[in-house]
């Protein structure tokens, strides 16, 4: 019965994590599409850097919410305080895993599962940032080419 409870909680936490991550990244991507479509050629490298920083802040907040989701379970079932629950969740999600806190034996499988989930969610987030930076570099390269060809015709 303990294994069934662990699997059920794991499936629930993973499902909620995926839903939260998907909604967060879809929101971020849609915002970036709007920003990149409107007046993007009127802005320089400073604007691009600000856009990347804003995206990274949004991603960190999103990961914080996922950590909070897992910490909520840990607070209800494993740890006596929010501080301990959030600390354990953050160290597991980030794969730091200090080892100074451990889950009760009946929930021990959740720690490694959260670590695997954290690696995968961070990978997805990095791919969004990579796509953004690639798009911004392509835009800058195209702008530079247009300027250089425009100057050569002059």
ABEGO torsion letter per residue (X at the ends): XAAAAAAAAAAAAAAAAAAAAAAAAAAAAAAAAAAAABGAAABBAAAAAAAAAAAAAAAAAAAAAAAAAAAAAAAAAABABAAAAAAAAAAAAAGAGAGABBBBAAAAAAAAAAAAAAAAAAAAAAAAAAAAAAAAAAAAAAAAAAAAAAAAAX
